[in-house]
Each structure stands twice: as C-alpha cells, then as structure tokens.
Amino acid sequence: MVPPRPGMPAFAGMTVAGAMVYKGRSKGRRGTRIMLAQAMGAFLLAYPALFSIINPPGGAIIFNEVTSALTHAQRTALARRVAVYSTFVMLGALVLGAYVLSFFGISLDALRIAGGIVVSARAYEMLSTPDDSTARKQREAQPVEDAKPQNLGGFAFFPLTLPFTTGPGTIAVAISLGTARPNGLAGLGAFYGGATAAVLAMSLTIWASYSAADRLAAFLGETGRVAVARLAAFLLLGIGVQIALNGIIPVLHMALNNAR
C-alpha cells in the first residue's frame, strides 16, 4: 500500500479492498449519526408535548390533595403504579393509534391535520381557561378523595391514571405524535426509539412529581401552578400547529402538482 500524499483522500493509496472497507465504515458512521439525530428529534418532539398536556407539577398538587390521608411511603407506591399504568396508555396510543385509524382508510396527512387541530384546540382551551382544566381534574379525582386509605390502591388505574393523568387529551396527543413517523424502516425504528424514550422519561417525571406532591405543592403554590399550566399550554399550542403543518404542506404540494 502506498502512503497517501498530502491533500489526497484518506483512503488514497489503499488497496481496492481496503478503500471499500473504509468507505463502508464511513457510511455506517454517517448512518448511525442520522439515526441518532432522528431519535433525538422524536424525543424533543414527544416529551414537551406529553409534558404540556399532562402537566405533572399541576397534577401533583391535586394528587396531594386527594391523597392527604396517606403516608409518604404509601403516596410513593401509589405514584409508582400510576406512572407504570401511564406508560402503557401512552405507548399504546403512540404506537397503535395511528395504525388503527389508518386501518379505516384515513390517510396519514389527514391524521396529522386532524391531530394537530385537536391538540391546538386543547392547548387553546388550557391557555384561555386554566381554571376549567383544574376544576375538571379535581372532579375526576374526587372518588379518590372520598375513599378510605386502605382502598386507594384500587384507584391507581381509574381514575388516577385514566382519565386524571393520561386522559383523552393525552391519548389524542400521543396519536398525533405517532402520525409524525417517517416512512423508511430505519427511520421508523429511530423515531419510535426516541418517542419511547420520551414516554419513559415522562413516566419518570410523573412518578417523581406525584411522589413529592406534598413538597411540590408547597413550593409552587397556586400562582406557580397557574404559571406552569399557561407555559405548558403555550408550548403545546405550538406543537399542535407544527403537527398540523406536517399534514397540510404535503396536501398543498399534491394539489399544486395536480393543478399543473
């Protein structure tokens, strides 16, 4: 093998086989970087959206109120069960929701537009009337407040997980996120890997917030809760618009191409 001269490519002077191996490794590294970027993009899309609609700090304040009769250990155990159940609800909606709707003949672009509109409408409602959202969550958690401490474990799934933590709004957001999946097999794996990581991170956030609900409620107070809710709603509104645009732009391109 002849050493490459200055300014020549790194594989210059290699044998043909060596050059092919070098190029193959370079493509492999480039492909890995692309997949990592896609996974990170999916995570950065999914986690803020889920955080905005679930709002664990705000939910923790109500969770603290309805579980005030529990010890810290009991509250932590209950929070862990809610987080586990929430993981299954979010993953089910994220992975299966869009495929189920596609089974009924609804195109992916139509799902993106509809999902973006639903998410944006939900975010606008949260932004304009945050007190209504809080009152609704309090009504959903009311059965837990009236229950005896020894019976609270039976309320971990209903109503503390569904609909209090991961209700219809969260399911709609997760389905809408699922419509953002790419078409290629490699890209699909990277997308669901990043989105699944976001779901797991969200579940950890729920568990941490609910476990420390008493301390979080004392730290935030009513003013802090409203501020967090409004910031989360504004972020969710932007994500909803972006999801809708992901469906609108391809439809407009198709309409313009057909008009030519």
C-alpha positions in Angstrom: 0.0 0.0 0.0 1.4 3.4 -1.0 1.0 6.2 1.7 -1.3 9.0 0.5 0.3 12.3 -0.4 -0.8 15.5 1.5 -4.1 16.7 0.3 -5.2 13.3 -1.0 -8.3 11.5 0.5 -7.6 9.3 3.5 -8.2 6.1 1.5 -5.9 7.1 -1.3 -3.0 4.6 -1.7 -5.1 1.8 -0.1 -5.8 -1.4 -1.9 -9.2 -1.6 -3.6 -10.5 -3.9 -0.8 -9.1 -1.5 1.9 -10.7 1.5 0.3 -14.1 -0.3 0.1 -13.9 -1.2 3.8 -13.0 2.4 4.7 -15.9 3.8 2.7 -18.3 1.2 4.2 -17.3 2.2 7.7 -17.7 5.9 6.9 -21.2 5.3 5.5 -22.0 3.2 8.6 -20.9 6.0 10.9 -22.9 8.6 8.9 -26.0 6.4 9.0 -25.6 6.0 12.8 -25.4 9.8 13.2 -28.5 10.3 11.1 -30.5 7.7 13.1 -29.4 9.3 16.4 -30.4 12.7 15.1 -33.8 11.3 14.1 -34.3 9.6 17.5 -33.3 12.9 19.3 -35.7 14.8 17.1 -38.5 12.4 18.0 -37.7 12.7 21.7 -37.6 16.5 21.6 -41.0 16.5 19.8 -42.7 13.9 22.1 -41.5 14.8 25.6 -42.5 18.5 25.5 -45.9 17.6 24.0 -46.6 15.0 26.6 -45.3 17.2 29.4 -47.5 20.1 28.3 -50.8 18.0 28.1 -50.2 16.0 31.3 -48.6 18.8 33.3 -47.2 16.7 36.2 -46.4 19.6 38.5 -50.0 20.8 38.3 -51.4 17.3 38.6 -49.2 16.7 41.6 -50.9 19.5 43.6 -54.3 17.9 43.1 -52.8 14.4 43.7 -51.5 15.7 47.0 -55.0 17.0 48.0 -56.8 13.7 47.3 -54.1 11.5 48.9 -53.5 13.7 52.0 -54.5 10.8 54.3 -51.6 8.6 53.0 -48.1 8.4 54.4 -45.2 9.4 52.2 -44.4 5.7 51.6 -47.9 5.0 50.6 -48.1 8.0 48.3 -44.8 7.0 46.6 -46.1 3.4 46.0 -49.3 4.8 44.5 -47.4 7.2 42.3 -45.3 4.4 41.0 -48.3 2.4 40.0 -49.9 5.4 38.3 -46.6 6.0 36.4 -46.4 2.4 35.2 -50.1 2.4 34.0 -49.5 5.8 32.3 -46.6 4.3 30.4 -48.8 1.6 28.9 -51.5 4.1 28.0 -49.1 6.5 26.3 -47.2 3.7 24.4 -50.4 2.1 23.2 -51.7 5.3 21.8 -48.4 6.3 20.3 -47.6 3.0 18.6 -51.0 1.7 17.7 -53.3 4.7 17.5 -52.3 6.0 14.0 -52.2 2.4 12.6 -55.7 1.7 13.9 -57.1 4.9 12.3 -55.2 4.2 9.1 -56.9 0.8 9.0 -60.2 2.6 8.4 -58.8 4.3 5.3 -57.8 7.6 6.8 -54.6 8.9 5.2 -51.5 9.9 7.3 -51.7 13.5 6.2 -55.4 13.7 7.2 -54.5 12.2 10.6 -51.7 14.8 11.0 -54.1 17.7 10.2 -56.9 16.4 12.4 -54.5 15.6 15.2 -52.8 19.0 15.0 -56.2 20.7 15.2 -57.3 18.7 18.2 -54.1 19.3 20.0 -54.1 23.0 19.2 -57.8 23.3 20.3 -57.0 21.6 23.5 -54.0 23.8 24.1 -56.0 27.0 23.4 -58.6 25.8 26.0 -55.9 25.2 28.6 -54.3 28.6 27.8 -57.5 30.7 27.9 -59.3 28.9 30.8 -56.7 27.1 33.0 -59.1 27.1 36.0 -61.6 25.0 34.0 -58.9 22.4 33.4 -58.0 22.3 37.1 -61.7 22.0 38.1 -62.1 19.1 35.7 -59.1 17.3 37.1 -60.5 17.8 40.6 -63.8 16.3 39.6 -62.0 13.3 38.1 -60.0 12.7 41.3 -63.0 13.2 43.6 -63.7 9.5 44.2 -60.1 9.1 45.4 -60.5 11.8 48.0 -63.7 10.2 49.4 -62.1 6.7 49.6 -60.5 5.1 52.6 -56.7 4.9 52.7 -56.6 1.1 52.5 -58.7 1.2 49.4 -56.7 3.7 47.4 -54.6 1.1 45.5 -57.7 0.2 43.6 -57.9 3.7 42.2 -54.4 3.7 40.7 -55.7 3.0 37.2 -59.1 4.6 37.4 -59.4 7.5 37.9 -55.8 8.4 38.8 -54.3 7.1 35.6 -57.3 7.3 33.3 -58.6 10.0 33.0 -56.8 12.1 35.7 -53.2 11.7 34.4 -53.4 10.3 30.9 -56.9 11.2 29.8 -58.4 11.7 26.3 -56.3 14.8 25.7 -53.1 12.8 26.3 -54.3 9.9 24.1 -55.1 12.4 21.3 -51.6 14.0 21.6 -49.9 10.6 21.6 -51.8 9.5 18.5 -50.9 12.8 16.8 -47.3 12.3 17.6 -47.5 8.8 16.1 -48.5 10.4 12.8 -45.1 12.2 12.6 -43.4 8.8 12.0 -41.2 8.6 8.8 -41.8 6.0 6.1 -38.4 4.2 5.9 -37.8 1.2 8.2 -34.6 2.6 9.6 -36.1 6.0 10.2 -39.2 4.3 11.8 -37.0 2.5 14.3 -35.2 5.7 15.2 -38.4 7.6 15.6 -40.1 5.0 17.8 -36.9 4.6 19.8 -36.8 8.4 20.6 -40.5 8.6 21.2 -40.4 5.6 23.5 -37.6 7.2 25.5 -39.8 10.3 25.8 -42.7 8.2 27.1 -40.4 6.6 29.7 -38.9 10.0 30.7 -42.5 11.3 31.0 -43.4 8.4 33.3 -40.4 9.1 35.5 -41.5 12.7 35.7 -45.0 11.7 36.7 -43.6 9.3 39.4 -41.2 12.0 40.7 -43.8 14.7 40.7 -46.5 12.6 42.4 -44.1 11.1 44.9 -43.0 14.6 46.0 -46.5 16.0 45.7 -46.6 17.5 49.2 -43.3 19.3 48.7 -44.1 20.4 45.2 -47.4 21.8 46.2 -45.8 23.8 49.0 -43.1 25.1 46.6 -45.3 26.1 43.7 -48.4 27.3 45.4 -51.5 28.4 43.4 -49.6 31.1 41.5 -46.8 28.8 40.4 -49.3 26.1 39.3 -51.2 28.6 37.0 -47.9 29.9 35.6 -46.7 26.3 34.8 -50.0 25.5 33.3 -50.0 28.5 31.0 -46.4 27.9 29.8 -47.2 24.3 29.1 -50.3 25.2 27.2 -48.5 27.7 25.0 -45.8 25.1 24.2 -48.5 22.6 23.4 -50.2 25.1 21.0 -47.0 25.5 19.0 -46.5 21.7 18.8 -50.1 21.2 17.6 -49.7 23.8 14.9 -46.5 22.1 13.8 -48.2 18.7 13.6 -51.0 20.1 11.5 -48.5 21.8 9.2 -46.7 18.5 8.6 -50.0 17.3 7.1 -51.1 20.5 5.3 -47.9 21.1 3.4 -47.8 17.7 1.6 -51.5 18.1 0.7 -50.8 21.6 -0.7 -47.9 20.2 -2.7 -50.1 17.5 -4.1 -52.8 19.9 -5.0 -50.4 22.3 -6.8 -48.8 19.4 -8.7 -52.2 18.2 -9.8 -53.2 21.7 -10.9 -50.3 21.9 -13.3 
